[in-house]
Amino acid sequence: MRESSPFRGVHGHAQAQTMLARAIDRGRLHHGLVLSGPAGVGKSRLALALARALLCETQPGRGCGECTICRRIGEGRHTDVAWLRGEGKSGRVRVQAAREVIASTQGAPFEGRAHLVLIDPADRMMDQAANALLKTFEEPRPGVHYVLLTENPGDLLPTVRSRCTSIALGPLDPEDLRAAVDAAVDQREIEVEPATLRTALELADGRPGRALELIEDPSLPALRQLLREVLRASGAQARAQLYSGDGGALWASWKEAVTTSVDPELLPAPEAEPAVIKGGRASKKKRKSKAKAPPVWGTPFQQRRTLARLTELWLVHLRQRMRGAAGLVEDTNTLAPDDFVRQVRVVQGLESSIVRNPNVRLALEQAIATAAGSLPA
């Protein structure tokens, strides 16, 4: 049986957890930490666990996860834990926000033993914001800790990076990934089909955040059905499936997967703020924003997103079949080793062409025909 983690609620990243827990126990936690790793790997979860370990009074140095302090930290309502996030369409961390956070840490903590500032994404700090923080790194105050979260540590200013302790977080192993996802699903009270959970875990690449994103993706069941039809079309009945028209099973499943995919442009825009009345002039009545009507076959964004997800599923399925497993969905195709290799190359080529291809449906048709051997590879 695997040993319990130092920080409650954090699965995996054992080396990072142990290092941070020991530093807290010895009173030698560095004032600046850089937590780096791919999106969804658990950087924010570990940072919040660190905050609980520093401020929890029930289990100091570990965090109980259940007391009022721990709950408020998780809900973003603790006065000694500040988030510095990217703003606007650019997602940049602005200098004014950085200065306000710095000012808030100049006095003693309001409630606990320390101030903690979490910066996400740290690599999106404007140079002025990073330089404003630099002096606090050069002359750190006791009890003030900065945690910089980033997918790209190389994009941090070298002067900032050199004054921090860097901790790289890698993908979780299958056991920790399943434990992390199961805990999050229970906490959020999400009902998930076993097949959807299995697919999400396979596609997550060891990242629990990615798995949860897939579980909550309304298009995933439709994508699984699309994969089934693509596999049928790449088998013995390729010609009949490919050229069955829009009403055929293949393209009907394509339409379903595309139109259930989320396009931010189709979501209702937030309502405008009420106009301020100046000089006795009445403001115009504000209009409610409406969601845009989607095209019958989906938007270009939806089509590209669907094809990108399909290629992920297809590649994982082929690799599982090559290892002798059943694959992600039912598949009656019998392929020789050379056929598996050829199909993997076809799907990889399709994956790399999505961004620049103006007609992704035609690209999918060609890939299916090539995978079936109807076109040269």
C-alpha positions in Angstrom: 0.0 0.0 0.0 1.3 3.4 -0.9 2.3 5.8 1.9 0.0 8.7 2.6 1.1 12.1 1.2 2.5 14.8 3.5 -0.2 17.2 2.3 -3.8 16.2 2.5 -5.7 16.1 -0.8 -2.6 16.1 -3.0 -2.0 12.9 -5.0 1.4 12.3 -6.6 4.4 14.7 -6.6 5.8 12.8 -3.6 9.3 14.3 -3.9 8.0 17.9 -4.1 5.6 17.4 -1.2 8.3 15.9 1.0 10.8 18.7 0.2 8.2 21.4 1.0 7.0 19.6 4.2 10.6 19.3 5.5 11.3 23.0 4.7 8.2 24.0 6.7 9.2 21.8 9.6 12.7 23.3 9.7 11.4 26.8 9.3 13.4 27.2 6.1 10.7 27.5 3.4 12.1 29.7 0.6 10.5 33.1 0.1 10.1 32.4 -3.6 9.0 29.1 -5.2 8.5 28.3 -8.9 6.1 25.4 -9.5 6.4 24.4 -13.2 4.7 21.7 -15.2 2.1 21.1 -18.0 -1.4 22.4 -17.7 -3.6 20.4 -15.4 -0.8 18.6 -13.6 -1.7 19.9 -10.2 0.3 23.1 -9.7 -2.6 25.1 -8.2 -3.6 22.2 -5.9 -0.1 21.8 -4.5 0.1 25.6 -4.0 -3.1 25.6 -2.1 -2.0 22.6 0.0 1.2 24.6 0.8 -1.0 27.5 2.0 -3.0 25.2 4.2 0.2 23.7 5.7 1.4 27.2 6.5 -1.8 28.6 8.0 -3.7 25.6 9.4 -3.9 25.6 13.2 -5.3 22.1 13.6 -2.4 20.4 11.8 0.4 23.0 11.4 2.9 22.1 8.7 0.5 19.7 6.9 -3.0 21.2 6.8 -6.1 19.2 7.9 -8.2 20.2 4.9 -11.4 20.4 7.1 -11.1 23.3 9.5 -12.5 26.8 8.8 -9.1 28.1 7.8 -8.4 25.3 5.3 -11.9 25.6 3.8 -11.6 29.3 3.3 -8.2 28.9 1.6 -9.8 26.4 -0.8 -12.6 28.9 -1.5 -10.3 31.8 -2.0 -11.5 33.7 1.0 -8.5 33.8 3.3 -7.1 37.3 3.9 -3.5 36.1 4.1 -3.6 34.2 0.7 -3.7 36.5 -2.3 -3.9 35.5 -6.0 -2.3 37.5 -8.7 -3.8 36.4 -12.0 -3.7 37.4 -15.6 -6.3 39.9 -16.8 -8.1 40.7 -20.0 -7.8 38.9 -23.3 -4.0 39.0 -23.2 -4.0 37.2 -19.8 -1.1 39.4 -18.7 -0.3 40.1 -15.0 -0.3 43.9 -14.8 2.0 46.1 -12.8 -0.7 47.8 -10.8 -2.1 44.5 -9.5 1.5 43.5 -8.6 2.0 46.7 -6.6 -1.3 46.3 -4.7 -0.3 42.8 -3.7 3.1 43.9 -2.6 1.5 46.7 -0.5 -0.8 44.2 1.2 2.1 42.1 2.4 4.0 45.0 4.0 2.3 44.6 7.4 1.8 41.6 9.7 -0.5 38.8 8.5 -4.2 39.6 9.3 -5.0 36.2 10.7 -2.3 33.6 10.4 1.5 33.2 10.6 2.4 34.1 7.1 1.4 35.9 3.9 1.2 33.8 0.7 1.0 35.2 -2.8 0.1 32.9 -5.7 0.9 34.2 -9.2 -0.7 32.3 -12.1 0.4 32.3 -14.8 3.7 33.7 -13.7 5.2 33.6 -17.2 2.5 36.1 -18.3 3.7 38.8 -16.0 4.5 42.1 -17.7 8.1 43.1 -17.3 7.1 46.0 -15.1 5.2 43.7 -12.9 8.1 41.3 -12.6 10.5 44.1 -11.8 8.1 45.4 -9.2 8.3 42.0 -7.5 12.0 41.7 -7.9 12.9 43.9 -4.9 10.7 41.7 -2.6 12.7 38.7 -3.8 16.0 40.5 -3.3 15.0 41.8 0.2 12.5 39.2 1.4 10.5 39.9 4.5 10.0 37.1 7.1 6.7 35.3 6.7 6.1 36.4 3.2 6.1 33.7 0.5 5.6 34.0 -3.3 4.6 30.9 -5.3 4.9 31.3 -9.1 2.9 28.9 -11.2 4.0 28.4 -14.8 3.9 26.0 -17.7 7.0 27.8 -19.2 9.6 28.6 -16.6 12.0 29.7 -19.3 9.7 32.7 -20.0 10.2 34.1 -16.5 12.7 36.9 -16.2 16.1 35.4 -15.4 16.5 37.8 -12.5 13.3 36.5 -11.0 14.0 32.9 -11.7 17.5 33.0 -10.2 16.1 34.3 -6.8 13.5 31.5 -6.5 13.6 27.7 -5.8 12.3 25.8 -8.8 10.2 22.7 -8.4 9.2 20.8 -11.6 6.0 18.8 -11.5 5.7 15.9 -13.9 2.7 13.7 -14.9 1.2 11.4 -12.3 1.5 7.7 -12.6 -1.8 5.8 -13.3 -2.5 5.0 -9.7 -2.1 8.6 -8.5 -4.0 9.9 -11.5 -7.0 7.7 -10.8 -7.0 8.6 -7.1 -6.8 12.3 -7.9 -9.6 12.2 -10.4 -11.8 10.0 -8.3 -11.4 12.4 -5.4 -12.3 15.4 -7.6 -15.3 13.7 -9.1 -16.6 12.8 -5.6 -16.0 16.4 -4.4 -17.8 17.9 -7.4 -20.5 15.2 -7.3 -20.1 14.5 -11.0 -21.9 11.5 -12.4 -19.6 9.9 -15.0 -20.0 6.8 -17.2 -17.2 4.2 -16.8 -16.4 4.4 -20.5 -16.1 8.2 -20.3 -13.9 8.0 -17.2 -11.6 5.4 -18.9 -11.3 7.5 -22.0 -10.5 10.7 -20.0 -7.8 8.9 -18.0 -6.2 7.5 -21.2 -6.1 11.0 -22.8 -5.0 12.9 -19.7 -1.3 12.1 -20.0 -1.0 11.9 -16.2 -2.7 15.3 -15.7 -5.8 15.2 -13.4 -6.9 18.6 -14.5 -6.9 17.5 -18.1 -8.9 14.3 -17.2 -11.6 16.4 -15.4 -11.8 18.8 -18.3 -12.5 15.8 -20.6 -15.0 14.3 -18.2 -17.0 17.5 -18.2 -16.7 17.9 -22.0 -20.2 17.4 -23.4 -18.8 16.3 -26.8 -16.8 13.3 -25.4 -19.6 10.7 -25.8 -20.2 11.9 -29.4 -16.4 11.7 -30.1 -16.3 8.1 -28.9 -19.2 7.3 -31.3 -17.3 9.2 -34.1 -14.2 7.1 -33.4 -16.3 4.0 -33.8 -17.6 5.1 -37.2 -14.1 6.2 -38.4 -12.7 2.8 -37.5 -15.6 1.1 -39.4 -14.9 3.4 -42.4 -11.2 2.5 -42.3 -12.0 -1.2 -42.4 -13.6 -3.4 -45.0 -16.6 -1.1 -45.6 -14.5 2.0 -46.2 -16.0 3.1 -49.5 -19.6 2.6 -48.4 -19.1 4.5 -45.2 -17.0 7.3 -46.7 -19.4 8.1 -49.6 -22.7 7.5 -47.8 -23.5 11.2 -47.8 -24.4 13.5 -44.9 -27.1 11.2 -43.7 -24.8 8.2 -43.3 -23.6 7.1 -39.9 -20.1 8.5 -40.3 -21.0 12.0 -41.2 -24.0 12.1 -38.9 -21.7 11.2 -36.0 -19.2 13.9 -37.2 -22.0 16.5 -37.2 -23.0 15.4 -33.7 -19.5 15.6 -32.3 -18.8 19.0 -33.9 -22.1 20.7 -32.8 -21.7 19.5 -29.2 -18.2 20.9 -29.0 -18.0 24.2 -27.2 -17.1 27.3 -29.1 -16.6 30.4 -26.9 -17.8 32.6 -29.7 -21.3 31.0 -29.4 -21.7 31.6 -25.7 -23.8 34.6 -24.6 -21.6 37.6 -23.9 -21.9 39.1 -20.4 -24.5 41.9 -20.1 -23.1 45.4 -20.3 -22.8 47.5 -17.1 -25.6 50.0 -16.6 -24.7 53.4 -18.0 -24.1 56.2 -15.5 -26.5 59.1 -15.8 -24.6 62.4 -16.3 -25.9 65.9 -16.6 -29.5 64.8 -16.2 -29.5 62.8 -19.4 -31.1 59.4 -19.1 -29.0 56.4 -20.1 -30.1 54.1 -22.9 -31.8 50.9 -21.9 -29.3 48.1 -21.9 -29.9 45.2 -24.2 -29.4 41.6 -23.2 -26.8 39.7 -25.1 -27.9 36.6 -26.9 -26.0 33.5 -27.9 -25.2 33.3 -31.6 -26.9 30.7 -33.7 -24.3 28.0 -34.7 -23.9 27.0 -38.3 -25.6 23.7 -39.2 -22.2 21.9 -39.5 -20.6 23.9 -36.6 -18.1 26.7 -36.7 -14.5 26.3 -38.0 -13.3 26.4 -34.4 -15.7 23.5 -33.5 -14.6 21.5 -36.5 -10.9 21.9 -35.8 -11.4 21.2 -32.1 -13.4 18.1 -32.9 -10.8 16.8 -35.3 -8.0 17.5 -32.8 -9.8 15.5 -30.1 -10.6 12.7 -32.6 -6.9 12.3 -33.6 -6.0 12.1 -29.9 -8.6 9.3 -29.4 -7.6 7.5 -32.6 -3.9 7.5 -31.7 -4.5 6.2 -28.2 -6.8 3.5 -29.6 -4.2 2.4 -32.1 -1.4 2.3 -29.5 -3.6 0.2 -27.2 -4.4 -2.2 -30.0 -0.7 -2.5 -30.8 -0.1 -3.6 -27.2 -2.8 -6.2 -27.5 -5.5 -4.4 -25.5 -9.1 -3.9 -26.6 -8.7 -0.2 -27.4 -11.0 2.7 -26.4 -14.0 1.5 -28.4 -15.2 -1.7 -30.1 -13.0 -2.4 -33.2 -13.4 -5.5 -35.4 -10.6 -4.5 -37.8 -7.8 -7.0 -38.0 -4.5 -5.2 -38.7 -1.0 -6.5 -39.3 1.9 -4.8 -37.5 2.8 -2.8 -40.7 -0.8 -1.7 -41.0 -0.8 -0.4 -37.4 2.4 1.6 -38.1 0.9 3.0 -41.4 -2.3 4.1 -39.7 -0.4 5.8 -36.8 1.6 7.8 -39.4 -1.6 8.7 -41.2 -3.3 10.0 -38.0 -0.1 11.8 -37.0 0.0 13.5 -40.4 -3.7 14.5 -40.0 -3.0 15.9 -36.5 -0.2 18.1 -37.7 -2.3 19.5 -40.6 -5.3 20.6 -38.6 -4.2 24.2 -38.0 -3.3 25.1 -41.6 -6.0 23.0 -43.4 -9.0 25.1 -44.5 -11.3 22.1 -45.0 -10.9 19.7 -42.0 -13.7 17.4 -43.1 -12.0 16.8 -46.4 -8.7 16.2 -44.6 -10.5 13.6 -42.4 -12.0 11.9 -45.5 -8.5 11.6 -47.1 -7.0 10.3 -43.8 -9.7 7.6 -43.6 -9.3 6.6 -47.2 -5.5 6.4 -46.7 -5.8 4.4 -43.5 -8.1 2.0 -45.4 -5.6 1.6 -48.2 -7.8 3.3 -50.8 -5.2 6.1 -51.2 -1.4 5.8 -51.1 0.1 6.7 -47.8 
